[in-house]
Amino acid sequence: MSRTSSAASSLSRLLLFVLVSVVAGVLVAGAALPFVGGAGVAARTAVESYESLPSQLTAPPLPLRTRILASDGTVIAVIYEQNRVEVPLAQVSPVMRQAIVAVEDGRFYEHRGVDPRGVIRAFVGNTTDGAAAAGGGGSTLTQQYVKNVFLNMATTPEEQRAAVARSYTRKLKEMRYALSLERQYTKDEILEKYLNIAYFGAGAYGIEAAARRYFSKPASKLTLVEAATLAGAVQRPVAYDPTRNPGLSQGRRKQVLDRMAALGYITTAEATKAAAIPTKKFLKPKRPSNGCTTSYAPFFCDYVYRVLKADPAFGGTPAEREALLRRGGLTIRTTLVPQAQKGAQKAVDAYIPRKDKSRKVAAISMVRPGTGEIVAMAQNRSWGTKGRGNTTYNFNVGSDMGGSLGAAAGSTFKAFTLAAAFEKRVDPFERVVSPPRKTFDGFTNCKTGAPYDPYSVGNSTGSGTFNMFQGTAYSVNTYFMALEQKTGQCRPAEIAADMGLTMGDGKPLKAVPSFTLGTSEVTPLGMASAYGVFANNGVRCTPIVITRVTDRDGKDLRIPKGSCEEVMRARIAASVTVMLKQVIDGPLGGRTGQAMSLGRDAAGKTGTINNSAAVWFVGYTPDISAAVVTYDPRGNFPMKNLVIGGRYFDQVFGSTLPGPIWKQAMLAALEGTPATKFDLRAAGELAVKATEKPKPTVTATPSASPSGGASGSPEPTASGTPKPSGTPKPTPTPTPQPTSTKP
């Protein structure tokens, strides 16, 4: 007889013995089959089912954790369905391997997947009401691995129940595959698979996650007492969870240690000593975080998650993409720069604490103009659904990405009118009479050509005769309305759209006569990205948050790609930058952004709508473009005569709240980096003449904001610093609005 035939014959006899033992156990115990005849039929059915099974088990990949990393490789968040870190057997301490074998399958290295002795031992334990657990149950480690595979493959409650059902039909199924596995893999390979799939309680799947969960260390560093504790937990993960039931865990640990001593892995003295140690003495539990909610950058993390879920490259349906993210073991490298993120978060929290009674939101997005990479995204809120200071809305992005409808941008839109003016070659040195109030007409609907009614607007920063340098530095409304009359309101709106800007709900911007005054609701990310076009000499780079995604095997996956394209001539972009530099570092005194100087090249613009219901500062250096908005997400509440962050404000402006937030965040993000200069060569003589101090004719600044019902853009000079709180004036009580409605 050949060696192969002999082995097959022996295996058949072994299987027959096991089948007989199982049926005998059922009969004697009377667990389910009261009659011998019925048991015989059941046995025949089981054998037929056994013979119909495939000869090999195809095990799908184990569910693994997905890690989201910052640009420097540090962890932002971990997302998982099962907290598991798959490791090779070499990274599991030898004593842990011995402990699990001793208590679960002492003859693991002797049998071939099914152990007749174990079956009989389990049978005797069942019939005598004994405890077979001390020496291992009827299932071998190989059989237990098979059971866990089917449990992981189960997608419905019915399948899950079937995977653990107490029936000999299931047992026969496990035996069939166990015998097959033993022919496919070595013993150590099977042990490795088992240790990675087993559940150890407290949400820890696999030995590595269990070691970190209970002892805050890798599996390679487990000691005897720790290994015995974990090996004991497998049998009843909830009951023997040392964090929940330290007493029961210690008793189970003693059983494991005694079994290890009986098999010669350790001495009796070592077992006695290890069994006596109180569980709390060596337990160092660490609760793992799961998802974006506990991340230091939760809203950036959520944005990354939504970008991935929306990309068909990660699955044909949202459900498939969700499953991949939670089970696929991906490593996602993002664009986030921890230094910038932490600086931005500190800035918004410093000026408006998360639980501030004013309930005002401060949100900031920061991007790299040359790549579109989002380096920071912060807001003065914690992730949560209830309580003041908590939200799940990301106020940096639009409603389609878990954000809001945005806020009217005020005078920050004047930059687009500047671009249209330079495109049309309007003379920037032309002096324009800009009275305190003026009515403008001649505007027509961009689609139909129908005329708009005359539009009246007033100033709050100064009135007189201005050129473009002065009108920009002082943010003069009537100057910019006159400039928009020359360009038409349609072209500035088209330019903004070319720069990637949309409304917060994704709809096109409103090309109405008041466009230059910022009546469209937009988001910080949209504005930071759009202003980045000026910083990048007319080249628009779409915002990106992901630079690389690898699967569990380290293979690169296709990622959502950004793109860069020229949407504006360099001459126009550089000319706008020349103008916006005047706001921060120009020669004119009283400019709206003079308090935001960074000590390096920077350009920007303040923005404030009527009654200061929303205030902005958007600015950039050659390295970073950032946008900050402050408003009340509950509705259109004026920010006048109120206390914010412990400071009293007569009225909040772009220069008095979002401006300082922008400055603090930018200084933090740029700390340690060399100061770079704008390339303004394309602007020609304009850049040179910008340094000359003009002599404006300015009349008194009116105290009232523009009226007329439309969002205007009143802006004070940088001298409008808020008063210390002292004895604050009472905050006006706004009309209550539903807080559950999406802003």
Secondary structure, DSSP 8 states (H G I E B T S, - for coil): --HHHHHHHHHHHHHHHHHHHHHHHHHHHTSS--SHHHHHHHHHHHHHHHHHS-SS-------B-EEEE-TTS-EEEEE-SSB-----GGGS-HHHHHHHHHHH-TTTTTSSS--HHHHHHHHHHHHTT--GGGG--SS-HHHHHHHHHHHHH--SHHHHHHHH---HHHHHHHHHHHHHHHHHS-HHHHHHHHHHH-B-STTBBSHHHHHHHHHSS-GGG--HHHHHHHHHHTTSTTTT-TTT-HHHHHHHHHHHHHHHHHTTSS-HHHHHHHHHS-HHHH--------SSTTSSSHHHHHHHHHHHHT-GGG-SSHHHHHHHHHHB--EEEE---HHHHHHHHHHHHHHS-TT-TT--EEEEEEE-TTT-BEEEEEES-EE-SSSTTEES-EEEEEGGGTEE--EE-GGGGHHHHHHHHHHTT--TT--EEE-SEEEE---B-TTT--B---EEEE-SS-EEEE-HHHHHHHT-HHHHHHHHHHH-SHHHHHHHHHTT---TTS-----SGGGGG--SEE-HHHHHHHHHHHHTTTEEE--B-EEEEE-TTS-B-------EEE-S-HHHHHHHHHHHHHHHH-S-TT-TTGGG--SS--EEEEEE-GGGSEEEEEEE-SS-EEEEEEE-TTS----EEEEETTEEEEE--TTTTHHHHHHHHHHHHHTTS-------GGGTHHHHHTTS----EEE---SS---SSS-------TT---B--SS-----------SSS--
